Amino acid sequence: MEDIDRYIIEVIRVRRSVVLYSELFEHLSSVSVLSDKAGKAFSVIQRSMHDEILISLSRLFDTDCYEKNKQKFEYLSQRNIVQKYQASLTDKAKVHRDQTTGLKQEIDIQDYRNLKVAHNDKPILVSSDSSVKHGISSTKVLDLLDHSVQLMLCLKSSIANQTEVSVPVDLDNKLVGVGNELVAKLRKI
């Protein structure tokens, strides 16, 4: 079950990034403070966080594996973990699996190895607009990640035949308010 724990740790890391990104970059009041106080560094940080979140989401919900020198390397993705522990899927786990499948399709997360996600394509590289644009709602991404964690907890509970299981990360520490706190401190400068 180490793979489930590693997956949960990664989901929580990405979830925290989404919360921070949302607090820093999705509200006009915080964007104006960051633009005023951080200048050009603000846009670099925003773009870096944006790209890292998209690529991480793609990785978490990626396809099965890749081959190198006739050897297969499996990705640490929800898909692969669910397939590995298929026999342990409870009804509750299936609900979370179906929810993540629907949200992934709705959000339109591309596979990690998709060139448009993994690499900037020509229109992006030659564009004069450097602002980050996407139609992804932080709320939906957080729902996707929360359902994915719940799916993993259901699997872990089923495999261990226990109603409660331990996890290697604090699920309650979601970094809520950290971005807002930073903006408030910058306002005072």
Secondary structure as UniProt FT lines:
FT   HELIX           2..25
FT   HELIX           28..38
FT   HELIX           40..60
FT   STRAND          65..68
FT   TURN            69..70
FT   STRAND          71..74
FT   HELIX           78..84
FT   HELIX           86..88
FT   HELIX           91..107
FT   TURN            112..113
FT   HELIX           115..118
FT   HELIX           122..126
FT   HELIX           138..160
FT   TURN            171..172
FT   TURN            176..177
FT   HELIX           178..188
//
